[in-house]
Amino acid sequence: MSVLYETSARAVGGREGHVETDDGQLKLDLALPKALGGKGDGANPEQLFAAGYAACFENAVRHVARQQKLGLTGAAVTATVRLHPRDGGGFSLGVALAVEIEGLDEAQGRKLVETAHQVCPYSNAVRGNVDVQLTTTVR
């Protein structure tokens, strides 16, 4: 399989440490969220995942709209990432993607979002392992 892009990030100290990308573009101190008993004074892995998924999915929406020559005039995605305990121990993630579409009717907007969910690399990576809920609002 050919590689279109590659990047890496190094974390030291886990959820209360530091993370930095290989090119230095992203440098963040991490902190355990208050909801998990921490101070909440830094970013956490779920926030990083939410930001990445939201940006990637919004781009997939625009990509599909261009390919299908749809009259999309605007789009935005809010990704909500939830951390859940698993019955047998450990943890799992759940994601809700709230997609805002401009310039299309309801049916076009829903179909666009469903197609983007098949195209987005994050969606493809988590499919079958993470519950992803999609909602579409057309303005």
Stockholm file with secondary structure:
# STOCKHOLM 1.0

chainA/1-139         MSVLYETSARAVGGREGHVETDDGQLKLDLALPKALGGKGDGANPEQLFAAGYAACFENAVRHVARQQKLGLTGAAVTATVRLHPRDGGGFSLGVALAVEIEGLDEAQGRKLVETAHQVCPYSNAVRGNVDVQLTTTVR
#=GR chainA/1-139 SS CCCSCCCCEEEESGGGSEEEETTSSCEEEBCCCGGGTSCCCSBCHHHHHHHHHHHHHHHHHHHHHHHTTCCCCEEEEEEEEEEEECTTSSEEEEEEEEEEEESSCHHHHHHHHHHHHHHCHHHHHHTTTSEEEEEEEEC
#=GC SS_cons         CCCSCCCCEEEESGGGSEEEETTSSCEEEBCCCGGGTSCCCSBCHHHHHHHHHHHHHHHHHHHHHHHTTCCCCEEEEEEEEEEEECTTSSEEEEEEEEEEEESSCHHHHHHHHHHHHHHCHHHHHHTTTSEEEEEEEEC
//
